[in-house]
Amino acid sequence: MKDQRQAIVDIGSNSIRLVVFGGPLRAPSLLFNEKLMAGLGRGVVAQGRLDPESVESALAGLARFAALLKLMKPGRVRVVATAAVREASDGPQFLKAVRALGLPAELLSGDQEAEAAGLGVISAHPQARGLVADMGGGSLELVRVADGAVHEKVSLLFGAMRVAAIRAGGQGQLRKALQKATEPHGWLNDLAGQPLYLVGGAWRALARVHMARSQFPLPVLGDYSFSAEDARELKPVVRAMGSAELAAVRGVKAGRALQLDDAAALLAALVAVTNPSEVIISAHGLREGLLFEALDPALRQLDPLIEGIRHALTGQQAVEGHAEALLGWSDAAFAGDPPAERRLRHAACLIAGTSWASDPDFRAVAGEDIALHGNWIGVNAADRAVMAMALHVGLGGSPDSPPGILAKLAPADRLERAKGWGYALRLAQRLSGGAPAALRQVPLQVAVDGALVLAPPKAIAALIDSALERRLARLGTALGRPTRIKR
């Protein structure tokens, strides 16, 4: 089988990174991630040329990356340079030196960089609709995404290394400069009231600060969101904290802490100019967008959550095909669930199939942990809590005493619905013992009067016992439906 590992070397204005991805093509996982803070953009901002010391450091680090890639031998390697090299007068000479190391370096235009950032967000959020903002060291890419595609886009010179110089002009200068730069792009006005998806390390670090201050109980950054007003308030908060206190926040490194004052100021200005409904942190950005761009249309249509869980847990499934059989079997009882909720039920079915690998006394705990802390794409904290609730109940946990963290992450109505999924999991386990054939022969039906009905063929009528009847009744109570066995 062809090696599906893919490597990207991202030569940015602030940092240079080698990332090797593995796993399924539609849900790539990080296998290796190394960063060098070269600061190539410093000289470009000051003199229009790459900083000589930064170039020396960058080429030394890139030589190491080239040696690693020769040893790793990934199936595909892409090396891209962005704003600093694009803007520098000596950018072509630098790219020549990079290629001499054996790295097939290419220069992305501003539009290509914006396109990749937008596709990165779409790869994790297929239903994304709103504005993507990718803040790098040298530029700020703004992209409209909707209906699974990138639309209007622009690359502006508002990277982390340029913001300080603009702010030095006086209070309010950053917002004025951003307003002036965005005025020719009238499509931005149409995005008011829609989500703002943030891409970039500085803004991810800002989200860590917000997470710490709000005492958010689940430290998973992907899909973390907060209000536009909170985004504005981060500016004075970050300034008051100072770099030392910021560096003490979990997940914020000292080098990144030095940039957060400017990053918070740019976010506040961007929110003021675009007026979004909320801010959402995207774990995927330019690098993931480049991978997504290379996929054929059929692969793009797959759900990254389901593909990621399948890849991670397929080898642990007790019975092949049972998760999909269970999903289809339970569909009748949850016909009113929107597709976004059904995919979470599907994920819970897949995770439940691995419960045999845990001690019987800890199966519910293990299921909750996988749902809450797994490296999954395209789910926020509330979604994770919903999956965890279904698994808590479905794998034998008490429905009256679920983990307290779940109520802090998801609304009560969604958690109650997830309990119903859990009762369905327990009923199916009693009915089938994990055999998909039993689920096919004894489908869960909804009668004209709304009752949940099981009608086993005579040949397997012995499957029905008092314990199974109790589980069916429990499911019916959770869904507000009568139940009956049709013999």
N, C-alpha and C positions, 0 to 999 in steps of 0.2 A: 504494500500500500504506500502511495506517495506520502512523504512527510508533510503533515499539515501545519507544522510549526512555521510561523511567520515572524520576521524581525523587521522592526522599523527603527531607524536612527533619525531622530528629530533634532535638527540643528537650529535651535531657537536663539533669540536675542539675549536671553538671560541664561538659559541652561541648554545643555546638550544631553540627550537621553537615548539609551539603547533599551528597547523593550522587545522581548521575545514572547509571542503569544502562542498558546496551544489550545487544545480542546476543540469543540465543534466550531466550524467556520462561522456559524450564525451567532454563537455565544462565546467568543474567544476569551480565554483566561490568561492572566499574566503569569508566565513561568519565570521570567527574569526581568529585572528592572533596575538599571543603574543610571545615575544622574551625575553630571559634571556641571558645576556652576561656573561656566567659563566667562560669562559677561561680555559676549562679543559685541553687544549693542552699545556699550559705553562710549566707545570711540566714535560710533556713527552719530550718536546724538550730539557729541561735542564738536566733531571735526569732519563728519561725513565719511570717515574711513574706519575700518575695523581696528580696534585697539591692539597694538603689536603684542603686548604681554598676553592678552586674551587669546589671540590667534595661536601663539606658542602653546598655551595651556590646552586650547581646543584640539590642536593637531596631535598633541601627545595623548589626550584622552581618546580621540578618534582612532589612533593607531592601536590602542588597547582594544577598542570595540572591534576593529577589523580582525585582530588576532582571536578574540573570543568567537567571532562569527565563523572563522575558519575551523575552530574546534567544534562549535555547536552544529554547524551545517544545517541551518533551517531550510525548509523547502523554498522559501521566498524571502528576499531582502529588498527593502526600499529605504533609500536614504534621501531625506528632504531637508532643504534649508528654507528659512522663512524671512521675516521682515529685515533683520539686521543685514544679512548677506544681500538681500534684495535691494536695500537702500544704499549700501556702501559702494563707494567708487572702486574699491579694490575687491569687491565681491567675486568677480570672475577669477581672479588669481587665487583666492582662497578655495573656491570650488575645484580648481585645477589641482591644488595641493591635496585636497580631500580625495579626489579620484586617484591620485598617485598612490594612495594608501590601499587601493583596491576596493574602495567603497563607491558604488555607482550613484554619486550625488546628483540630485536634480534640484532646480530652483523653482519653488512654487510662487506663482503670481499671487497678488492679493486676493483675486477672485477665487483662485484654486484653494488658497488657505481658508477662505470663508466657506467655500463649498464643502471642504472636508470637515470643518467644525460643525456645520449644519447636519451633514450626514452622520457624524458621530452621535449627535443628539437623537436623530431619528433611529439609529441602530438600537438604542436603548429604550426609546419612547416612540414606537411606530405611530402612535396617535397624536404625537406632539403637534401643537398649533400655537404659534406665538413667535417671539423673538429670541434668537440665540445670540449671546454676546460672549465672544472668546477673547479674553484679555491675555496677551502675551507680553514679552518684554519690550517689543518694539512697536506693536500695532494692536488695534482693537477691531475685530471682525464682527459685524452685525449682519444677521441673516434671518430672513423670514422663512419659517417652515410650516407646512400644512399639507395634509393628505399624503403623508409619506414622501414628500419631495421638498427640495430646496427651491426657493423662489428668488426674490430680490436679495441682493447682498452687496456689502461695501466693506472695504478695508480702510480704516482711519488710523492716523498716526497718534494714537493715544495709548501706547503701551506703557507698562510700568516704569520704564526708564525715562519716559518723556513727561509723565504727569507732574513730577516734582518741579520741573522747569516751568511748566505752565502755572502751577500753583504759586510759584515764587513771584508772579506778577501781581498778586494781591488777592484778597478775599473775593470769592465769586468768579474769579477768572476761569477756573476749570469748567464750571457750568456754562459760562458764556461761550467759551471756545467750543465746547461740545455741541451746544445749541447751534452755533454758526456752521459747524462741520456737518451736522445732520440735516439742516434746512433744505439743501438741494434734493434730499431723498424723501419725497413726500409720502412714500409707502410706509414709512415709520409711523406716521400719524394714524394710520389705519389699525395699528397694533395696540393702541391704548386699551386697557382693560383685559388684555390677554397675558398669559404667563411669560415671564422672562427666564430663559434657561441660561445658567451661567456655566462657562467652561474656562478652565485655567487654574493653575495651582494657587495663585494668590487668592482668588475668590473661594476656592475650596477651603483654604486656611481661614478666611473670614467666617465661613460657615461653621468651622470648628469653634471659633470664638462665640458665635451666637448659640451654638449647641451647649457650650459650657455654661454660659450665663443663664440660659433658660433651664439648665439642669435636665436636658433631654435624656431620657433613660436608656436609649439604644444608640450607641456610638457608631452607627453605620451611615456613611456620608451620602452615598448614592441616593438620589431622589429626595434628599432632605429639603424642606421648603420653609419659608417664612414670609411674612407680609412685606409689602412694599414700604410700609411705615417703619418696620423693624430695620429694613435695609438702610433707610435714611438715618436711623438712630445709631447704627453701627459706627458712623463717622466720629461723633464725639466720644463714644465709648472707647474706640480703639486709641484715639489720641490721648485720652485720660489714662489708659492702661500703661502705655509705654512699651518699648520693645522687650524689656526683661520680663515683664508680667505676661506679655503675649507669648513669649517663647516657652513659658511654663504651662501653657494650655496644651492639653493632650492633642497630639497630631500636628502641632505647629512647630516647625524647626526654626532655629535661631536666625538663619539666613532669610527665611521667608518672613519672619516677624518684622524685619527691618522694612519690608515693602508694604505692610498692611495699612499704614496710615494713608499712603497714596491710593492703595487699592480700595479702601473704604470710601475715600473722597470721590474716586471715579464712579463707584457703584451708586453713591448718593446722587451724583450729577446725572448718571444714566437713568436712574429711576425717576428723577425730576423731569427729565426730557421726554421719556417714553411712557410714563404713567402705567406700569404693568399692574395686573391683578395680584400677582404674587411672584416670588423669586424661587426658582427650583434649581438645585445644584445637580448638574449632570456629571456622572462619573465617567462618561464617555465624551471624547472630544476629537481633536484632529487625527490622532493616530488610529483610533477605532473607526473614524470616518473613512480613512484611506483603505482600511480592510473591507469595510462595508461596500465601498465604491467598486471593489473588484468582484463582488458576488454576482452571480446570475440572478435574474428576477425571481426565480422560484425559491432560491435560498433566502432572499430578502424578505419574502412573505412569511417565513417561519417565525414563531414566537420565541424570542431569546430566553425568556424565563423557562419555558418548557424544554427547549433544546439544551439549556445549561443543566437543568436538573436531570434530564435523561442521561446526558453524558456522564455526569458525576455519579449517578446512582444506579444506572442500568445493571452493572455487574453485581449489585446488591439486591436486586429484585428477587423476592422469594419465588414468584411464579411469573414467567414471561407473559406479558399481555394482560395481566390481571388489572393493572392500574387503568388501562383504557377501557376494559370491560366494566370496571367499577364506575368509571366516569359516565359511560353510556347508560348503565343500569340506574344510576341515581338521577339522571337528567329529568325523568318524569316528575319527580318530587320537587325539583327546583327549576321548573320550566320558566319561571318568572325572572330568574337571575340574568342580568345583562352579561354580554360576552366577557367583560372585564372581570366579573366575579367568577364566571365559569372557569376561566383559566386558572384562577387561584384554587378552585376546587380540584381541577386537574392536577395542579402541583401538589396539593395535599394528598391526593391518591397515590402519586408517584413516591412521595416521601414515606407514606404509610407502608408501602411495600417493602421497605428496608427495616422494619421494626424488629424482625427476627434477630438482627445483629446486635441488639441491645439486651441487657438483662431484663427479664420480664417485669421486675419492680421499677425499672427506669425507662420503659419504652415511651411513656408519655413525655417524660423530661427530654429524652433524646430527640423525639420528633419536634418538640417545641424549639429545641436548640438549633436544629437544622433549618427550620423555617425562619427563625429570627436572625441567625448569624451566618447562614450560608452565603456564598459568593454569587448571589443571584442578580440578574440584570432585569431592569424594568419593573421593580416593585419598590414602593415606599414603605415607611415604617408601619403605617396602618395596614397595608397589604400583608406584610410579614406577620403582624399580630393576628390577622384574620386566619391565615394559614395555621399559625401556632395554636389558635383556639380550636380549630377543627381537629388538629392532631392530638391536642390534649384530651378532648372528649373521646375521639375515635380510638385512641390507643389506651383507654382505660382510666384516664384521670377523672377526678370528680368534677362534674359540671358546676357544682356549687362553690368550688374553691379553685378557680383557674389562677395561674400566676398573676400577681398584682400588676406587673408591668403591662399586661395586655390592655387593661382598662385605661392606661395612660397614653396608649398609642393609637387606639382605634375607637370610634364611636360605639355606643352600646348596641345600636340596632344591627350594625355589621357583625359584631361579636355574637349576638344572639342567632343571627342567620348561620354563622359559622358553627355554632353548637349543633344546629340541625345537620350540617354536613357531617359532623363528628358522629351523631347518632346514626346516620346512614352508613358510615364506615363500620360501625360496630354491628349493625344489623347485617350488612353484607358479609362480614367476617363469620358471623354465626351461621348464616345461610349457606355459604359456599366453602368455608375453610380455605379460601384462597384459590378455588378452582373456577376459572372463567366460565366453564361449561354450566355450572350451577346457576350463575347469574343470567346466562342466556336462556336457560330452561325455566327459570322462575323470575320473570321480569317484575320489577316494581311498577305497578300500574296505578293510574288515577281514575276512579270511577266517575260516572256522570254526577254523582252527588258530592264529588270532591274527596271521597275516601281513598286512603292508600290501601291497595289490595295486593296480596300475594296469592297466586293460584297455582300451586305445584301440581305437576302431572302425578297421576296415581303411582307411577313407578318409583317416584322419589318423595312421596308424601310424608315419609318418615322423617324428612328433614325438619318438619315443623314440630317444635316442642314448646314447652311453656316458657323457656328462656327466650326463644326466638319471638314468641308472641309478646313478651314483655318489651323486648327491644323495638319491635314494630310499634307498639303502643307509645313508647317513649318518643320515637320519631314523630308519630302523629301528634302528640301533645305539643312538641316543640314547634310544629308547623301549623297548629290549630286545625288539624284535620282528623276526622274519625278514621278508624282502621278496621280491617277485617281480613280473615283468611278464607279463601274460597276453596273448599274441599270438594 
